[in-house]
Amino acid sequence: MSTDAAQPQLNWVFLGPPGVGKGTYATRAAKAFGIPHIATGDLIRAEIAAGTDMGKQMKAIVNSGKLLPDAMVQEVLQARLAKGRAEGERGFLLDGFPRTRAQAEQLVQSVDVGLVLNMSLREEVLVEKCMGRRLCRHCGKNYNIADIYLPASGGRPEIIMPPLSPPPECAPHLETRADDTEPVIRHRLEVYKREATPVEDFFRQRGLLVDFEITAGIPETLPYLMPLLQSYVGRRANEPPVKA
């Protein structure tokens, strides 16, 4: 695919806490803008499944309960980005990466990042959403039974998120993730906030971070998100958005 003026390079990052919907929005946005949606977790799982030397090292580290070293994650990611460049991809949309300031620094040294979208959702809604997640054992699809409504208060907007209900044939086969309990979810959110703050600060200082609060479901949010993303097509760090 061409990367001339008609097809500018798009190197974007989506950040956000567990349950905010990064993967869903990243998938839709990547498809709309013709760039690959890259989640480092998928790359790591693929490397492990392939049984490469690095994959074996990764498996041993993961099985021991430790986090993969930054250098190892960067190597897998940079290999994927290099492959994309060789194949003529016009950029990428990174989902949930970088997770540390060191990873963020290495990323901007290796590629020209144009936008870091920092997705957020009020914590009480995140907890309710995570507790409402359901997986169909029969077809493997994900659903969410949470029916969320919070009135506007204290200057904060109203939040309406209807459930993503399963079809009748899936209803008898739904199961909840064992770790989707309120204490575990709140702990995950605290860990995320602690780890994400230095990453957000780094990108904000470079003029790349754009905060985007979600207050509704996917069908209602996309008409606001897509024009915002369009305004950043062709943008570079510390430049104002280029309006469509």
Beta strands, then each sheet from edge to edge (+ up, - down):
strand 1: 10-15
strand 2: 37-38
strand 3: 91-95
strand 4: 115-120
strand 5: 133-136
strand 6: 142-144
strand 7: 148-150
strand 8: 159-161
strand 9: 174-175
strand 10: 209-213
sheet 1: 2+ 3+ 1+ 4+ 10+
sheet 2: 6+ 5- 9+
sheet 3: 7+ 8-
end
